[in-house]
């Protein structure tokens, strides 16, 4: 029936893959044009989400296999390992985003930037290129992305709970955290032209990084 198909873990996860493909292409494209660390970091975050979604489908397949002599209780516990893998990947990505944001902030403190670079091999800073002509479509991309995250996360969690797949629920929680990240990013993008302060991009990226790290920590735990 249609309801059975909609509540299939594979249908849910292929929808997630499609969503993240669209998100990563649009965000990385916007980030490439404007040098925005928020869009670039979140775009790469979404690329990692695609791999996570594919991993969840593999785990669901293995968990649904019947019990045998070697595994008399089945293999459903393998789903906890997918949550661990998702959490660890988010921790790694979060640390990368933090470094990029700190480099951007240091750019506005030349003396501190020079001193730190004397001890650490920091990546090159790329100046922001966003302006009045780019803000409207940057806001539109992030707003639509956030709305998609909220809707799809509710769907993932509902399917995961209905079918008893822990990994699907965990990935749904991660998708929900994406929506919260995108909401904060949206507020920051709107604030930049309002206050004439493009440097707000960097502390905003650090806030997003903190949320990514928190989600990763919770999934690992």
N, C-alpha and C positions, 0 to 999 in steps of 0.2 A: 504494500500500500504506500501511498504518498508519505504518510506519517512515518512509516518504518524507514523509508529512504532518507527523509529529512533527519531522522535520529540515528543514521548510520555514522559511526566515527570517521569513516573514510570520506564521506560526503562533507562532513564538517571540516576536516583537515584540508581537503582540496580547496574548499572555499577560503580557508585561512591562507594557503599558499598563494592563491590568486590575489587576495587582498594585499599581501606583503610584496608581491611582485610589482603591483601598481604603485604601492607606497614607495618602495626603494627607488624605482625609476624616476618618479616625480621629485622626490626629496633630493636625491643625488644630482639630478639635473638642475634643480633650483640652487643647491649648494655650490655646484660648479660655476654657475653664472654669477653668484653673489659672494662667494667665499664664506658663506655662513657656516660657522662651526655647529650651530644647532641643527641645520638641515643635513650637513654632511655626516655628523655623528649619528643622528637619528636614522639617516638613510642606510648607513652601514649596520646599525642596530637591526633594522628591518631585514637586511640581507641575511643576517644571522638567524632571524626569526624564521626565514624560509627553510633553512637547514634544520632548525629545531622542529618545525612542523613535519618535515619529511621523516625525521628521526622518530617522532611520536607515532607516525603511521606504521613504521617498522615494529616499534615496541608493541603497539596494539595488536598487530598481526601475530607476533610471538606469544603475547599474553593470552590470546584467544585459542591457541592450539590446545588440543585435548591432553589430559594427563596420560602418562605412560609409566613404564616400569621404573625409569630413571627419575621422573618427576611425578610422583603419585598425586600431588596436590596441584599439578599444572605449573604454569610459568608466569602467573599474574604478578608475582612480586618483582618481575623485571621492570615494571612500570616505575618503581621508585628510583631506579637508576637513570631513567630519562629525566626525571625532575632534578636529580643531582647534576646531570650533564648540562641542562638548561641553565641552572643556577651558576655553575662554574663559568660558562661562556659569558654570562651577563657580567660577572665580576671582572673578567678580563677586558671586555668592551668598556665597562665603566671606567677602569683605570686609564684606558687609552683616551677616552673623552675628556677626563679630568686634565690630562697632560696638555691636550690641545687648547682647552679653555684657559689654563694657567699661562700658557705661552701668549695667548691673546691679551690677557690682562697685563702681563709684564711689558707688553709693547707700549702701554700708556705710562710706564715708569722706566724711562730709558736707563737711568743709573742702575736700578735694580736688575733690569734685563741684562745689562752688560756684566754686572757682577755675577749673576747666576750662570750665565753662559761661560764664564771663566772656569767654572767647576763642572758644569753638566753639558753634555752635547744635546741641547734642545733643538727640536725641529724648527724650520724657518717659518716665520709668521707671514700669513697672507692677509692683506688689508681687506676689510669689508667693502663690498661694492653695491650694497642695497641702497635704494633711494626712493623718492616719492613714486616713481614709475613702477618699481618692483614690489612695494609693500602690499598693494591690493591682492596680487595673485599669490604672494607668499602667505598672506593671511588666509586666503581661500583654500590653499593646499593643506595647511595645518588644521583648519576647521573641519574640512571634509574627512581628513585622516583621523582626527579624534572621534568624530561621530561613528565612523566605520569601526574603530577599535571597540567602542562601547557596545555597539549592536552585536558584533561578531563574538566578543568575549562572553556576553550573556548566552549566546547560542552554544558556544563551545562548552561552557560550564553545565548548561542544561543537558546537553547530549552526554557529557562525561558522567554526570550523576545518574542519568537514566540508564546508562549501559554499564556502570560500575568501573569505568576506566580512570584511574587516578592520574595518569599522565595527561589525559585530555583536560581534566579539571585544572591541573597545574599549568598547562599551556594557556588555558583560558584566563587564569589569574595573571599570567605574564602579559597577555593581550590587554587585559584591563589596566595593568600598570602602564602600558604604552599609551592608553587613552588619557591617563592622568598626566603623563609626561607631555603629551601633545597639548593638553589644556594649558599647562604652565607655559609652554613654548608660545602658544597663541597669545596669551596675555602679554608676554614679553615682546613679541613682534609688534603688537598694537601699541605698546608703551614707547617703543623707540621713536617713531615719528612724533608722537604726542609731546614727549619731553626733549626731543632733539638730541638724544643720547644713544648713538649706535653702540657705544661700549657696553650697554646693558646686555648685549648678546652674550658676553663672556660669563658674567656671574649667573645669568640665566642658564647657560650650558652647564655650569657647575651644579646648579640645583637639579637639573635633569639627570646629571651624572650620579648625584646622591640617591635619587629615586631608583635609578637602574641598579646601583650597588645594593640598595636595600632589598629590592625584589630578588636579586641573585642570592643574597644572604639568606632570605627566608626560604627560598627553594632548596638551597643546600641543607639548611637546618632540617 
